[in-house]
Amino acid sequence: MNPPKTEKSKEEVKAEREAKKKAKQEAKTKVKPEKSATEDSSTPALQKSSTDTSISEKLEKLHISDAKPEATTATPSETKQLSKAERKALFEAQNPKLATGAAKPDPKPVSKAERRALQEAQRAAKAEVQAKKAAVPAATSQKQQPAPAPSAQKPTQKKASTAATAKQTQQQQPHMVKLFNHLYTKKFAAEEIVNSPILHPAIVKLGLQYADGIVAGSKSRCLAFLEALKAVIGHYETPPEKEFGRGFEETLTPNIAYLQKCRPFSVSMTNALKYINMYVRQLNAKDSESKQKEFLFEAIDTYIRDQIEKAEEAICISVQEKIYDGDVLLTYGCSSLIRRILEEAHRRTKRFRVVIVDSRPRTGEHDMLHQLVAQGVDCTVVLINAISYVIPEVTKVLLSAHALLANGCVMSRVGTAQIALVAKSYNVPVLVCCETHKFSERVQTDAFVYNEIGNPNELILDSGTRENRLHNPLAEWESISHLTPLNMHYDVTPPELVTAVVTEVAILPCTSVPVILRIKPSEVGY
């Protein structure tokens, strides 16, 4: 072990430097007189050689002169050795501690095992250096071509990652048809509605009724929505430093979003909401809060009276002119408008027969059947797959509509397009009864872009007992990963299959829908 180095002061360093300088000067002074003596001895020899003419004398003198420089050359080495010794002596005298620890211990002998370990370590170091050199051009090539390199190097990792993401999506969205992924909606959480300070109790109740199917049908949903809006307006209080209209719009927005989560709005509800928003923007801020509320109440009552009730009455009167004695009328679904038309025709003592088409999973046709039979109307019920056996004796087809689109297509309950197609093939006229508040500016040619998806369990027959479930292959369909029942609410009937549309304005072809939309107020945007 080397002894620890001691720090020197500035004075000691200066003393060492001065001692070294003195030693150098003394060495130089000793060398100079010797050099001068040799020069003096060599110069006269040259002078003699120039005067003498004999060659032998010159050779002798040259031999003598050659011996003298050898002595002169030896003296400087001796002086140099002396100077080094003097330096060492001075250094040891000034630093005795460093002089004692200057000697280093001899290295220990290395064994064979240690030599092998050293050789292996050297080989490993060389291999690492070569690998680094090879990685440098590979990295440059990857920078130049970033896309193909990772796919070529690690295809298995990509496949594994895609498979993992696919499994996660399947776990998150079980039993969902990929073609209709955009139609599935997230269910609302109970925390959003329980004791919510934003949602009105009437809106919460209505949303639950929508979700459970208690309130169904385009007209029923629209009327229930307008009644709930009346309750919201009646209980609304304007916050300080705010206008009634703007504050009410802010309060109404989360309630509408909640209803949309429960079930998407029908076209009739959308048009009613646009109508109310138009009147909210027309409120006079100078009026009192009670007057503004009365103004909105009157607007809602006017909409219900003119757009729904009077429109039904006008359509009912128009269709009576197309019903004759001996007619066989075919209808599909449970529509309050169609039921009112048939009851009015029976009240006018017209003799006709009604064929009600039934299809699962909805059972509204049974309610319609009971009500018509109670009125004394002759009715027949058939399944939708037996239309072709009944259609030859049918004289007219009366259908209702969920919405009438701008391109003339009729959006109605799923199965309507099938009935219209069969009637067209047998040259049976198809009349669609639809109020103008169900007209929409949306253009749609199929039922895939916009639709509603119901509960798939409604398509599965109720097996009842446990023994019957064993014989039903679809009783436990949720355990089958590759099976997904699809329960769609609506389909789209092209205008070529519809003879005419009966509205409160007139009996029009389907292509006249843009004309009705142009007559309506542009701000409402029907």
GUPABA-427360 format. One record per residue (C-alpha): residue number from 0; residue in one letter; x, y, z. Coordinates in steps of 0.02 Angstrom, whole numbers. Each point is the difference from the previous one (the first is absolute). Example, Ala and Ser with C-alpha at 12.3 -4.5 7.8 and 13.67 -1.06 7.14 Angstrom:
<0,A,<615,-225,390>>
<1,S,<69,172,-33>>
***
This chain:
<0,M,<0,0,0>>
<1,N,<64,173,-43>>
<2,P,<17,120,147>>
<3,P,<-122,145,3>>
<4,K,<63,157,-85>>
<5,T,<32,151,109>>
<6,E,<-44,172,-60>>
<7,K,<148,123,-11>>
<8,S,<-3,182,38>>
<9,K,<48,134,-125>>
<10,E,<164,34,89>>
<11,E,<54,-183,-12>>
<12,V,<-41,-4,-186>>
<13,K,<103,158,-29>>
<14,A,<147,-72,97>>
<15,E,<-3,-159,-106>>
<16,R,<0,100,-161>>
<17,E,<147,108,56>>
<18,A,<100,-155,52>>
<19,K,<-31,-79,-170>>
<20,K,<57,158,-90>>
<21,K,<161,7,103>>
<22,A,<38,-183,-39>>
<23,K,<-22,31,-186>>
<24,Q,<114,152,4>>
<25,E,<137,-96,93>>
<26,A,<-9,-141,-126>>
<27,K,<17,124,-144>>
<28,T,<151,86,78>>
<29,K,<91,-167,18>>
<30,V,<-31,-47,-183>>
<31,K,<57,168,-73>>
<32,P,<186,-3,54>>
<33,E,<21,-178,-64>>
<34,K,<-70,52,-170>>
<35,S,<117,150,-8>>
<36,A,<152,-110,39>>
<37,T,<-41,-121,-140>>
<38,E,<-23,142,-124>>
<39,D,<171,73,46>>
<40,S,<86,-167,-25>>
<41,S,<-82,-32,-169>>
<42,T,<35,168,-81>>
<43,P,<192,-5,10>>
<44,A,<0,-175,-71>>
<45,L,<-89,64,-152>>
<46,Q,<125,142,-16>>
<47,K,<145,-122,6>>
<48,S,<-78,-111,-129>>
<49,S,<-10,147,-117>>
<50,T,<189,43,15>>
<51,D,<69,-175,-9>>
<52,T,<11,-86,-167>>
<53,S,<33,-178,49>>
<54,I,<-149,-119,-4>>
<55,S,<62,-106,144>>
<56,E,<4,145,119>>
<57,K,<-175,47,-51>>
<58,L,<-60,-176,34>>
<59,E,<81,-3,172>>
<60,K,<-75,167,43>>
<61,L,<-168,-57,-63>>
<62,H,<12,-156,108>>
<63,I,<40,104,151>>
<64,S,<-141,119,-36>>
<65,D,<-123,-148,-19>>
<66,A,<41,-63,175>>
<67,K,<-33,165,81>>
<68,P,<-181,18,-55>>
<69,E,<-39,-171,76>>
<70,A,<49,68,168>>
<71,T,<-99,155,-31>>
<72,T,<-155,-99,-52>>
<73,A,<9,-106,157>>
<74,T,<4,146,117>>
<75,P,<-172,70,-42>>
<76,S,<-85,-168,39>>
<77,E,<87,-4,166>>
<78,T,<-54,176,36>>
<79,K,<-177,-45,-48>>
<80,Q,<1,-149,120>>
<81,L,<63,112,137>>
<82,S,<-133,127,-32>>
<83,K,<-137,-133,15>>
<84,A,<74,-65,162>>
<85,E,<9,174,68>>
<86,R,<-181,28,-45>>
<87,K,<-52,-160,87>>
<88,A,<100,44,153>>
<89,L,<-78,172,10>>
<90,F,<-176,-71,-23>>
<91,E,<27,-134,134>>
<92,A,<72,128,119>>
<93,Q,<-150,115,-21>>
<94,N,<-135,-139,-4>>
<95,P,<55,-145,109>>
<96,K,<-178,-75,11>>
<97,L,<-21,-13,-188>>
<98,A,<174,-72,-19>>
<99,T,<-37,-145,120>>
<100,G,<-165,-49,-90>>
<101,A,<65,21,-176>>
<102,A,<43,-183,-20>>
<103,K,<-146,-99,-74>>
<104,P,<-35,-179,50>>
<105,D,<31,-135,-127>>
<106,P,<-154,-61,-94>>
<107,K,<-76,-164,59>>
<108,P,<12,-150,-114>>
<109,V,<-159,-33,-105>>
<110,S,<-77,-175,4>>
<111,K,<-66,-96,-151>>
<112,A,<-183,19,50>>
<113,E,<21,188,10>>
<114,R,<82,3,-171>>
<115,R,<-146,-98,-75>>
<116,A,<-125,118,81>>
<117,L,<93,149,-71>>
<118,Q,<1,-78,-173>>
<119,E,<-187,-36,6>>
<120,A,<-35,178,56>>
<121,Q,<103,67,-145>>
<122,R,<-95,-111,-123>>
<123,A,<-168,59,69>>
<124,A,<55,181,-15>>
<125,K,<52,-28,-181>>
<126,A,<-169,-82,-39>>
<127,E,<-94,148,75>>
<128,V,<101,122,-103>>
<129,Q,<-37,-99,-160>>
<130,A,<-186,-7,43>>
<131,K,<-6,188,26>>
<132,K,<87,28,-167>>
<133,A,<-127,-112,-87>>
<134,A,<-147,88,86>>
<135,V,<51,172,-64>>
<136,P,<-38,-35,-186>>
<137,A,<-160,-93,48>>
<138,A,<-61,152,96>>
<139,T,<37,115,-147>>
<140,S,<-97,-115,-118>>
<141,Q,<-148,-1,121>>
<142,K,<-1,190,3>>
<143,Q,<-3,4,-189>>
<144,Q,<-139,-132,-10>>
<145,P,<-102,11,162>>
<146,A,<-158,-87,-59>>
<147,P,<55,-171,-67>>
<148,A,<142,-33,124>>
<149,P,<-104,-25,159>>
<150,S,<-132,-102,-90>>
<151,A,<134,-114,-72>>
<152,Q,<93,-18,164>>
<153,K,<-144,-25,120>>
<154,P,<-158,-62,-87>>
<155,T,<-44,-115,142>>
<156,Q,<-7,142,126>>
<157,K,<-120,99,-111>>
<158,K,<-113,-151,-21>>
<159,A,<0,-27,187>>
<160,S,<-44,182,34>>
<161,T,<-143,1,-127>>
<162,A,<-67,-161,72>>
<163,A,<6,73,175>>
<164,T,<-94,157,-55>>
<165,A,<-130,-106,-89>>
<166,K,<-27,-102,157>>
<167,Q,<-20,159,102>>
<168,T,<-130,70,-120>>
<169,Q,<-94,-164,4>>
<170,Q,<-1,3,189>>
<171,Q,<-55,181,4>>
<172,Q,<-134,-22,-135>>
<173,P,<-68,-178,7>>
<174,H,<-134,-54,-125>>
<175,M,<7,153,-112>>
<176,V,<-19,-4,-189>>
<177,K,<148,93,-76>>
<178,L,<-106,72,-142>>
<179,F,<-110,90,129>>
<180,N,<133,53,125>>
<181,H,<-47,182,-25>>
<182,L,<-179,-34,57>>
<183,Y,<41,-75,170>>
<184,T,<-17,125,141>>
<185,K,<76,-2,173>>
<186,K,<-120,-30,143>>
<187,F,<-16,138,128>>
<188,A,<63,-32,176>>
<189,A,<-114,7,150>>
<190,E,<113,130,80>>
<191,E,<-46,123,-138>>
<192,I,<-185,1,42>>
<193,V,<-12,-35,187>>
<194,N,<-19,166,92>>
<195,S,<71,95,-148>>
<196,P,<-9,190,23>>
<197,I,<1,26,-190>>
<198,L,<-135,-121,-58>>
<199,H,<-183,36,31>>
<200,P,<-100,-143,80>>
<201,A,<-126,1,-143>>
<202,I,<141,-21,-126>>
<203,V,<78,-141,102>>
<204,K,<-165,-93,7>>
<205,L,<-30,24,-186>>
<206,G,<174,-64,-44>>
<207,L,<-27,-159,99>>
<208,Q,<-167,-26,-88>>
<209,Y,<86,22,-168>>
<210,A,<136,-125,45>>
<211,D,<-123,-132,63>>
<212,G,<-117,20,-149>>
<213,I,<-147,55,106>>
<214,V,<-21,155,-108>>
<215,A,<19,-54,-182>>
<216,G,<-57,66,-167>>
<217,S,<46,162,-85>>
<218,K,<-157,94,52>>
<219,S,<-2,-63,181>>
<220,R,<183,41,26>>
<221,C,<-23,175,-70>>
<222,L,<-152,38,109>>
<223,A,<87,-66,157>>
<224,F,<153,105,-41>>
<225,L,<-102,159,-18>>
<226,E,<-90,-32,165>>
<227,A,<167,-25,87>>
<228,L,<61,164,-73>>
<229,K,<-151,87,74>>
<230,A,<49,-66,172>>
<231,V,<180,60,-24>>
<232,I,<-59,174,-52>>
<233,G,<-121,11,147>>
<234,H,<133,-42,130>>
<235,Y,<139,103,-78>>
<236,E,<62,154,94>>
<237,T,<111,128,-85>>
<238,P,<169,18,87>>
<239,P,<56,177,48>>
<240,E,<80,108,-135>>
<241,K,<-64,-113,-140>>
<242,E,<-140,8,-126>>
<243,F,<-139,-129,4>>
<244,G,<28,-62,-178>>
<245,R,<188,-28,12>>
<246,G,<-9,-76,172>>
<247,F,<-138,-119,-55>>
<248,E,<101,-58,-151>>
<249,E,<148,-40,113>>
<250,T,<-113,-98,117>>
<251,L,<-84,-93,-143>>
<252,T,<162,-61,-82>>
<253,P,<50,-134,129>>
<254,N,<-180,-62,10>>
<255,I,<-4,-25,-188>>
<256,A,<168,-90,5>>
<257,Y,<-68,-119,132>>
<258,L,<-153,-41,-105>>
<259,Q,<112,-34,-149>>
<260,K,<98,-126,103>>
<261,C,<-159,-89,50>>
<262,R,<-60,-13,-180>>
<263,P,<41,102,-156>>
<264,F,<-126,135,-44>>
<265,S,<-131,-36,-131>>
<266,V,<-25,122,-143>>
<267,S,<-160,64,79>>
<268,M,<91,38,164>>
<269,T,<143,86,-92>>
<270,N,<-121,112,-95>>
<271,A,<-96,41,160>>
<272,L,<162,48,88>>
<273,K,<49,114,-145>>
<274,Y,<-171,81,7>>
<275,I,<16,36,187>>
<276,N,<178,66,-17>>
<277,M,<-62,120,-134>>
<278,Y,<-128,72,121>>
<279,V,<126,7,143>>
<280,R,<111,111,-109>>
<281,Q,<-150,113,-34>>
<282,L,<-31,36,185>>
<283,N,<0,183,51>>
<284,A,<125,27,140>>
<285,K,<-98,152,63>>
<286,D,<-152,-106,43>>
<287,S,<-17,-81,169>>
<288,E,<44,-182,30>>
<289,S,<-181,-53,17>>
<290,K,<-47,78,-168>>
<291,Q,<144,-86,-87>>
<292,K,<-52,-168,74>>
<293,E,<-179,27,-58>>
<294,F,<65,41,-173>>
<295,L,<93,-167,-8>>
<296,F,<-150,-95,69>>
<297,E,<-110,72,-137>>
<298,A,<130,-46,-132>>
<299,I,<5,-181,58>>
<300,D,<-190,-13,8>>
<301,T,<-14,75,-174>>
<302,Y,<125,-125,-69>>
<303,I,<-95,-148,76>>
<304,R,<-166,64,-63>>
<305,D,<50,49,-177>>
<306,Q,<142,-118,-45>>
<307,I,<-62,-159,85>>
<308,E,<-186,-1,42>>
<309,K,<-70,100,-146>>
<310,A,<122,-83,-120>>
<311,E,<-68,-171,52>>
<312,E,<-177,59,-24>>
<313,A,<37,68,-174>>
<314,I,<87,-160,-54>>
<315,C,<-144,-105,68>>
<316,I,<-125,99,-104>>
<317,S,<107,-14,-158>>
<318,V,<18,-189,13>>
<319,Q,<-188,-26,23>>
<320,E,<-24,51,-180>>
<321,K,<111,-145,-55>>
<322,I,<-89,-136,99>>
<323,Y,<-149,-83,-85>>
<324,D,<-121,-138,46>>
<325,G,<72,-173,-22>>
<326,D,<181,55,16>>
<327,V,<129,-111,82>>
<328,L,<126,112,87>>
<329,L,<170,-66,53>>
<330,T,<95,89,137>>
<331,Y,<162,-33,93>>
<332,G,<51,52,173>>
<333,C,<-96,90,136>>
<334,S,<-26,179,-55>>
<335,S,<-121,114,90>>
<336,L,<-32,93,-163>>
<337,I,<-45,-159,-97>>
<338,R,<-111,-60,142>>
<339,R,<-92,167,2>>
<340,I,<-27,-9,-189>>
<341,L,<-74,-175,11>>
<342,E,<-111,46,148>>
<343,E,<-64,153,-93>>
<344,A,<-37,-104,-155>>
<345,H,<-97,-125,107>>
<346,R,<-94,143,82>>
<347,R,<-54,56,-173>>
<348,T,<-78,-172,-26>>
<349,K,<119,-54,-136>>
<350,R,<15,-186,-27>>
<351,F,<181,-55,-11>>
<352,R,<118,-129,69>>
<353,V,<170,27,81>>
<354,V,<152,-113,-14>>
<355,I,<126,35,139>>
<356,V,<177,-60,-33>>
<357,D,<91,-58,155>>
<358,S,<186,-22,23>>
<359,R,<115,-26,145>>
<360,P,<71,66,112>>
<361,R,<-127,140,28>>
<362,T,<-176,-41,50>>
<363,G,<-88,165,-33>>
<364,E,<-109,-83,-132>>
<365,H,<-88,-99,136>>
<366,D,<-55,160,87>>
<367,M,<-63,69,-165>>
<368,L,<-93,-162,-34>>
<369,H,<-89,4,169>>
<370,Q,<-54,181,-23>>
<371,L,<-67,-25,-177>>
<372,V,<-92,-159,46>>
<373,A,<-77,91,147>>
<374,Q,<-65,130,-124>>
<375,G,<-77,-138,-107>>
<376,V,<124,3,-146>>
<377,D,<29,-163,-94>>
<378,C,<186,-40,22>>
<379,T,<122,-135,-54>>
<380,V,<176,-24,67>>
<381,V,<142,-76,-103>>
<382,L,<186,-14,24>>
<383,I,<115,102,-110>>
<384,N,<66,-155,-87>>
<385,A,<-177,-41,-61>>
<386,I,<-32,164,-92>>
<387,S,<14,-79,-171>>
<388,Y,<-149,-113,40>>
<389,V,<-111,145,54>>
<390,I,<53,141,-116>>
<391,P,<-103,-58,-153>>
<392,E,<-163,41,90>>
<393,V,<62,167,71>>
<394,T,<-61,159,-85>>
<395,K,<102,132,93>>
<396,V,<149,6,117>>
<397,L,<0,131,138>>
<398,L,<168,30,84>>
<399,S,<65,125,127>>
<400,A,<172,81,-1>>
<401,H,<131,45,128>>
<402,A,<70,134,-117>>
<403,L,<-8,55,-180>>
<404,L,<171,45,-70>>
<405,A,<43,137,-124>>
<406,N,<38,-123,-140>>
<407,G,<-175,-76,15>>
<408,C,<50,-156,97>>
<409,V,<-114,-57,140>>
<410,M,<81,-46,165>>
<411,S,<-114,-113,100>>
<412,R,<-4,-156,106>>
<413,V,<111,-141,-62>>
<414,G,<-100,-108,-119>>
<415,T,<-92,143,-85>>
<416,A,<111,-9,-154>>
<417,Q,<-37,-185,-17>>
<418,I,<-189,30,3>>
<419,A,<14,143,-126>>
<420,L,<104,-108,-116>>
<421,V,<-126,-143,3>>
<422,A,<-145,122,-28>>
<423,K,<91,79,-148>>
<424,S,<25,-171,-79>>
<425,Y,<-190,-31,11>>
<426,N,<-44,178,-58>>
<427,V,<-82,44,165>>
<428,P,<3,187,42>>
<429,V,<103,49,152>>
<430,L,<-55,154,98>>
<431,V,<117,70,133>>
<432,C,<-83,109,132>>
<433,C,<124,125,72>>
<434,E,<-15,172,81>>
<435,T,<112,139,-62>>
<436,H,<85,19,170>>
<437,K,<83,-168,-39>>
<438,F,<80,66,-160>>
<439,S,<190,8,6>>
<440,E,<133,85,-104>>
<441,R,<112,-152,22>>
<442,V,<36,-106,-154>>
<443,Q,<17,-187,23>>
<444,T,<-7,-146,-121>>
<445,D,<29,-145,119>>
<446,A,<-29,-47,181>>
<447,F,<185,-15,44>>
<448,V,<52,183,13>>
<449,Y,<-128,48,132>>
<450,N,<-107,-119,100>>
<451,E,<-36,-60,176>>
<452,I,<52,-166,73>>
<453,G,<-112,-80,129>>
<454,N,<28,-132,131>>
<455,P,<57,-163,-84>>
<456,N,<-86,-103,135>>
<457,E,<-168,53,-74>>
<458,L,<36,-111,-151>>
<459,I,<22,-155,108>>
<460,L,<-159,-95,42>>
<461,D,<-40,-15,184>>
<462,S,<26,-184,34>>
<463,G,<-85,6,168>>
<464,T,<53,-151,101>>
<465,R,<176,-67,13>>
<466,E,<-45,-157,-98>>
<467,N,<-60,103,-148>>
<468,R,<160,103,3>>
<469,L,<102,-156,-30>>
<470,H,<-94,-27,-165>>
<471,N,<21,183,-53>>
<472,P,<172,23,-82>>
<473,L,<-7,190,22>>
<474,A,<-45,-1,184>>
<475,E,<182,29,49>>
<476,W,<59,97,-152>>
<477,E,<109,116,104>>
<478,S,<120,-144,34>>
<479,I,<29,-21,-188>>
<480,S,<133,126,-47>>
<481,H,<-30,-6,-189>>
<482,L,<-190,23,10>>
<483,T,<-76,176,9>>
<484,P,<-188,29,-23>>
<485,L,<-36,167,-84>>
<486,N,<-162,88,49>>
<487,M,<-22,151,-114>>
<488,H,<-146,119,22>>
<489,Y,<-20,79,-171>>
<490,D,<23,-32,-185>>
<491,V,<-6,115,-152>>
<492,T,<-128,-22,-138>>
<493,P,<46,77,-170>>
<494,P,<-126,122,-77>>
<495,E,<-30,-115,-150>>
<496,L,<-95,-120,113>>
<497,V,<-116,134,72>>
<498,T,<-154,56,-97>>
<499,A,<-36,160,99>>
<500,V,<29,85,167>>
<501,V,<-153,65,93>>
<502,T,<40,159,99>>
<503,E,<-105,137,80>>
<504,V,<46,111,-148>>
<505,A,<-53,-118,-140>>
<506,I,<26,-173,-74>>
<507,L,<172,17,-80>>
<508,P,<130,-109,-83>>
<509,C,<158,-36,97>>
<510,T,<101,115,-111>>
<511,S,<-98,151,66>>
<512,V,<84,-7,170>>
<513,P,<123,142,-42>>
<514,V,<-149,111,-45>>
<515,I,<-77,-25,172>>
<516,L,<168,34,82>>
<517,R,<13,162,-98>>
<518,I,<-172,57,59>>
<519,K,<43,-31,183>>
<520,P,<95,136,95>>
<521,S,<183,-8,-44>>
<522,E,<54,28,180>>
<523,V,<-92,-155,57>>
<524,G,<89,-103,-132>>
<525,Y,<-126,-139,-21>>
***
